[in-house]
């Protein structure tokens, strides 16, 4: 799992990154689940990946150029943890 907090990132910037990297249209190799939300500090993300390397490949190939295009500066705080268990409720599919 990956937890990320990126202070100062706005919903508008996130949407530019999402549209540019187009992970909802073409899922990244190794990406399983992506959840994003905003608080008063900025962007928060929880992802499930097959491996940290799968995320790093996605970041370097698709996400970093999209972040640059959106004008996002600074570095996120992020942490990778081994996943113990993943449950998806029956009937839950797709993006929202």
N, CA and C atoms as a LAMMPS dump frame, in Angstrom:
ITEM: TIMESTEP
0
ITEM: NUMBER OF ATOMS
288
ITEM: BOX BOUNDS ff ff ff
-5.0000000000000000e+02 5.0000000000000000e+02
-5.0000000000000000e+02 5.0000000000000000e+02
-5.0000000000000000e+02 5.0000000000000000e+02
ITEM: ATOMS id mol type element x y z
1 1 1 N 0.839 -1.171 0
2 1 2 C 0 0 0
3 1 3 C 0.885 1.236 0
4 2 1 N 0.341 2.298 -0.543
5 2 2 C 1.043 3.563 -0.515
6 2 3 C 0.115 4.632 0.054
7 3 1 N 0.638 5.386 1
8 3 2 C -0.06 6.548 1.539
9 3 3 C 0.723 7.773 1.094
10 4 1 N 0.021 8.773 0.599
11 4 2 C 0.689 9.996 0.159
12 4 3 C -0.095 11.213 0.63
13 5 1 N 0.639 12.207 1.092
14 5 2 C 0.06 13.519 1.411
15 5 3 C 0.917 14.533 0.662
16 6 1 N 0.243 15.367 -0.137
17 6 2 C 0.966 16.381 -0.9
18 6 3 C 0.351 17.732 -0.579
19 7 1 N 1.008 18.456 0.304
20 7 2 C 0.515 19.755 0.765
21 7 3 C 0.434 20.734 -0.397
22 8 1 N -0.652 21.495 -0.4
23 8 2 C -0.829 22.558 -1.377
24 8 3 C -1.43 22.15 -2.708
25 9 1 N -1.563 20.851 -2.966
26 9 2 C -2.151 20.41 -4.231
27 9 3 C -3.659 20.637 -4.178
28 10 1 N -4.2 21.215 -5.232
29 10 2 C -5.625 21.543 -5.296
30 10 3 C -6.392 20.474 -6.074
31 11 1 N -7.708 20.432 -5.91
32 11 2 C -8.504 19.517 -6.726
33 11 3 C -8.331 19.77 -8.226
34 12 1 N -8.182 21.023 -8.616
35 12 2 C -8.004 21.343 -10.032
36 12 3 C -6.693 20.756 -10.56
37 13 1 N -5.625 20.87 -9.779
38 13 2 C -4.35 20.284 -10.189
39 13 3 C -4.449 18.756 -10.257
40 14 1 N -5.1 18.163 -9.269
41 14 2 C -5.286 16.708 -9.279
42 14 3 C -6 16.277 -10.561
43 15 1 N -7.045 17.019 -10.938
44 15 2 C -7.812 16.67 -12.141
45 15 3 C -6.956 16.773 -13.398
46 16 1 N -6.064 17.759 -13.455
47 16 2 C -5.145 17.863 -14.599
48 16 3 C -4.228 16.649 -14.64
49 17 1 N -3.69 16.272 -13.485
50 17 2 C -2.809 15.098 -13.418
51 17 3 C -3.576 13.847 -13.824
52 18 1 N -4.775 13.67 -13.293
53 18 2 C -5.592 12.493 -13.628
54 18 3 C -5.87 12.424 -15.127
55 19 1 N -6.267 13.545 -15.712
56 19 2 C -6.581 13.56 -17.136
57 19 3 C -5.337 13.339 -18
58 20 1 N -4.205 13.905 -17.592
59 20 2 C -2.974 13.785 -18.37
60 20 3 C -2.383 12.383 -18.278
61 21 1 N -2.324 11.83 -17.07
62 21 2 C -1.762 10.48 -16.882
63 21 3 C -2.765 9.409 -17.303
64 22 1 N -4.03 9.765 -17.378
65 22 2 C -5.157 8.926 -17.816
66 22 3 C -5.146 7.508 -17.246
67 23 1 N -4.968 7.431 -15.909
68 23 2 C -4.964 6.108 -15.268
69 23 3 C -6.339 5.47 -15.234
70 24 1 N -7.396 6.254 -15.344
71 24 2 C -8.732 5.661 -15.367
72 24 3 C -9.052 5.073 -16.743
73 25 1 N -8.46 5.612 -17.785
74 25 2 C -8.681 5.104 -19.133
75 25 3 C -7.748 3.92 -19.444
76 26 1 N -6.511 4.023 -18.993
77 26 2 C -5.515 2.968 -19.197
78 26 3 C -4.867 2.687 -17.848
79 27 1 N -5.351 1.658 -17.194
80 27 2 C -4.867 1.353 -15.84
81 27 3 C -3.367 1.075 -15.856
82 28 1 N -2.654 1.615 -14.876
83 28 2 C -1.218 1.351 -14.815
84 28 3 C -0.933 -0.094 -14.414
85 29 1 N 0.116 -0.652 -14.983
86 29 2 C 0.522 -2.014 -14.626
87 29 3 C 0.806 -2.08 -13.134
88 30 1 N 0.154 -3.014 -12.461
89 30 2 C 0.382 -3.199 -11.034
90 30 3 C -0.496 -2.374 -10.123
91 31 1 N -1.247 -1.423 -10.678
92 31 2 C -2.151 -0.616 -9.861
93 31 3 C -3.452 -1.353 -9.616
94 32 1 N -3.897 -1.414 -8.364
95 32 2 C -5.126 -2.132 -8.025
96 32 3 C -6.253 -1.205 -7.589
97 33 1 N -5.956 -0.279 -6.685
98 33 2 C -6.988 0.598 -6.12
99 33 3 C -6.374 1.979 -5.893
100 34 1 N -7.147 3.021 -6.176
101 34 2 C -6.707 4.4 -5.944
102 34 3 C -7.856 5.15 -5.277
103 35 1 N -7.566 5.787 -4.161
104 35 2 C -8.544 6.612 -3.45
105 35 3 C -7.868 7.947 -3.141
106 36 1 N -8.543 9.049 -3.471
107 36 2 C -7.975 10.374 -3.232
108 36 3 C -8.999 11.26 -2.547
109 37 1 N -8.506 12.145 -1.659
110 37 2 C -9.368 13.108 -0.991
111 37 3 C -8.547 14.317 -0.597
112 38 1 N -9.248 15.388 -0.267
113 38 2 C -8.602 16.649 0.085
114 38 3 C -9.006 17.06 1.484
115 39 1 N -8.052 17.663 2.195
116 39 2 C -8.341 18.311 3.47
117 39 3 C -7.756 19.719 3.399
118 40 1 N -7.692 20.4 4.508
119 40 2 C -7.212 21.785 4.488
120 40 3 C -5.733 21.893 4.117
121 41 1 N -4.997 20.798 4.173
122 41 2 C -3.569 20.81 3.839
123 41 3 C -3.3 20.526 2.366
124 42 1 N -4.198 19.792 1.71
125 42 2 C -3.984 19.442 0.315
126 42 3 C -4.476 18.049 -0.007
127 43 1 N -3.751 17.365 -0.895
128 43 2 C -4.138 16.066 -1.42
129 43 3 C -3.693 14.928 -0.514
130 44 1 N -4.568 13.936 -0.371
131 44 2 C -4.261 12.687 0.323
132 44 3 C -4.615 11.544 -0.615
133 45 1 N -3.763 10.528 -0.67
134 45 2 C -3.98 9.382 -1.552
135 45 3 C -3.67 8.102 -0.796
136 46 1 N -4.501 7.101 -0.992
137 46 2 C -4.201 5.73 -0.584
138 46 3 C -4.336 4.866 -1.825
139 47 1 N -3.269 4.147 -2.146
140 47 2 C -3.25 3.262 -3.305
141 47 3 C -2.889 1.851 -2.869
142 48 1 N -3.351 0.882 -3.626
143 48 2 C -2.879 -0.496 -3.502
144 48 3 C -2.181 -0.832 -4.81
145 49 1 N -0.934 -1.284 -4.7
146 49 2 C -0.105 -1.647 -5.848
147 49 3 C 0.41 -3.059 -5.662
148 50 1 N 0.735 -3.721 -6.762
149 50 2 C 1.362 -5.037 -6.678
150 50 3 C 2.705 -4.954 -5.962
151 51 1 N 3.405 -3.824 -6.159
152 51 2 C 4.715 -3.634 -5.528
153 51 3 C 5.059 -2.149 -5.537
154 52 1 N 6.015 -1.78 -4.703
155 52 2 C 6.497 -0.405 -4.714
156 52 3 C 7.134 -0.09 -6.071
157 53 1 N 7.819 -1.06 -6.658
158 53 2 C 8.448 -0.86 -7.967
159 53 3 C 7.405 -0.548 -9.042
160 54 1 N 6.24 -1.206 -8.979
161 54 2 C 5.179 -0.921 -9.957
162 54 3 C 4.758 0.543 -9.864
163 55 1 N 4.632 1.06 -8.638
164 55 2 C 4.287 2.475 -8.48
165 55 3 C 5.408 3.363 -9.011
166 56 1 N 6.657 3.039 -8.683
167 56 2 C 7.783 3.866 -9.114
168 56 3 C 7.858 3.925 -10.643
169 57 1 N 7.582 2.826 -11.308
170 57 2 C 7.565 2.816 -12.771
171 57 3 C 6.453 3.722 -13.299
172 58 1 N 5.253 3.596 -12.727
173 58 2 C 4.142 4.465 -13.127
174 58 3 C 4.49 5.927 -12.878
175 59 1 N 5.093 6.197 -11.723
176 59 2 C 5.443 7.576 -11.394
177 59 3 C 6.408 8.149 -12.426
178 60 1 N 7.468 7.445 -12.718
179 60 2 C 8.474 7.999 -13.622
180 60 3 C 7.976 8.105 -15.062
181 61 1 N 7.182 7.136 -15.507
182 61 2 C 6.75 7.126 -16.905
183 61 3 C 5.53 7.999 -17.193
184 62 1 N 4.603 8.079 -16.24
185 62 2 C 3.344 8.769 -16.527
186 62 3 C 2.991 9.867 -15.535
187 63 1 N 3.234 9.633 -14.271
188 63 2 C 2.771 10.584 -13.264
189 63 3 C 3.65 11.831 -13.187
190 64 1 N 4.963 11.671 -13.194
191 64 2 C 5.861 12.83 -13.081
192 64 3 C 5.63 13.852 -14.197
193 65 1 N 5.512 13.442 -15.464
194 65 2 C 5.234 14.439 -16.505
195 65 3 C 3.884 15.14 -16.293
196 66 1 N 2.892 14.425 -15.791
197 66 2 C 1.577 15.021 -15.544
198 66 3 C 1.631 16.005 -14.383
199 67 1 N 2.399 15.669 -13.35
200 67 2 C 2.58 16.566 -12.201
201 67 3 C 3.232 17.868 -12.664
202 68 1 N 4.244 17.743 -13.503
203 68 2 C 4.915 18.935 -14.032
204 68 3 C 3.94 19.789 -14.84
205 69 1 N 3.142 19.158 -15.698
206 69 2 C 2.165 19.881 -16.517
207 69 3 C 1.163 20.633 -15.649
208 70 1 N 0.779 20.047 -14.502
209 70 2 C -0.199 20.676 -13.608
210 70 3 C 0.41 21.794 -12.768
211 71 1 N 1.732 21.954 -12.833
212 71 2 C 2.387 23.021 -12.079
213 71 3 C 2.521 22.726 -10.595
214 72 1 N 2.489 21.469 -10.232
215 72 2 C 2.625 21.084 -8.82
216 72 3 C 4.1 21.146 -8.443
217 73 1 N 4.364 21.765 -7.311
218 73 2 C 5.739 21.899 -6.837
219 73 3 C 5.909 21.191 -5.507
220 74 1 N 7.143 21.077 -5.094
221 74 2 C 7.43 20.425 -3.826
222 74 3 C 7.433 18.921 -3.977
223 75 1 N 7.536 18.259 -2.857
224 75 2 C 7.582 16.799 -2.825
225 75 3 C 6.495 16.282 -1.891
226 76 1 N 5.891 15.164 -2.231
227 76 2 C 4.889 14.594 -1.326
228 76 3 C 5.561 13.855 -0.174
229 77 1 N 4.83 13.719 0.907
230 77 2 C 5.205 12.779 1.956
231 77 3 C 4.558 11.463 1.557
232 78 1 N 5.329 10.388 1.512
233 78 2 C 4.733 9.111 1.139
234 78 3 C 5.339 7.991 1.963
235 79 1 N 4.561 6.932 2.081
236 79 2 C 4.969 5.767 2.856
237 79 3 C 4.411 4.528 2.168
238 80 1 N 5.244 3.505 2.066
239 80 2 C 4.819 2.221 1.521
240 80 3 C 4.774 1.204 2.658
241 81 1 N 3.713 0.415 2.684
242 81 2 C 3.528 -0.599 3.717
243 81 3 C 3.051 -1.883 3.043
244 82 1 N 3.468 -3.037 3.565
245 82 2 C 2.944 -4.281 3.001
246 82 3 C 1.449 -4.406 3.305
247 83 1 N 0.705 -4.867 2.343
248 83 2 C -0.733 -5.05 2.498
249 83 3 C -0.996 -6.378 3.194
250 84 1 N -1.8 -6.341 4.233
251 84 2 C -2.169 -7.573 4.931
252 84 3 C -3.386 -8.221 4.273
253 85 1 N -4.372 -7.403 3.943
254 85 2 C -5.612 -7.944 3.372
255 85 3 C -6.302 -6.845 2.589
256 86 1 N -6.968 -7.242 1.517
257 86 2 C -7.758 -6.311 0.707
258 86 3 C -9.13 -6.921 0.539
259 87 1 N -10.174 -6.13 0.78
260 87 2 C -11.554 -6.567 0.592
261 87 3 C -12.258 -5.538 -0.275
262 88 1 N -12.96 -6.016 -1.281
263 88 2 C -13.782 -5.154 -2.129
264 88 3 C -15.203 -5.68 -2.043
265 89 1 N -16.124 -4.823 -1.64
266 89 2 C -17.517 -5.234 -1.512
267 89 3 C -18.053 -5.739 -2.838
268 90 1 N -18.861 -6.787 -2.804
269 90 2 C -19.477 -7.3 -4.031
270 90 3 C -20.246 -6.19 -4.742
271 91 1 N -20.077 -6.127 -6.03
272 91 2 C -20.793 -5.133 -6.827
273 91 3 C -20.061 -3.817 -7.001
274 92 1 N -18.964 -3.614 -6.28
275 92 2 C -18.206 -2.365 -6.427
276 92 3 C -17.236 -2.529 -7.586
277 93 1 N -17.391 -1.678 -8.594
278 93 2 C -16.501 -1.718 -9.754
279 93 3 C -16.256 -0.3 -10.239
280 94 1 N -15.235 -0.131 -11.035
281 94 2 C -15.016 1.102 -11.764
282 94 3 C -14.643 2.296 -10.919
283 95 1 N -14.582 3.417 -11.582
284 95 2 C -14.188 4.688 -10.971
285 95 3 C -15.419 5.523 -10.664
286 96 1 N -15.254 6.411 -9.721
287 96 2 C -16.344 7.336 -9.389
288 96 3 C -15.79 8.704 -9.107
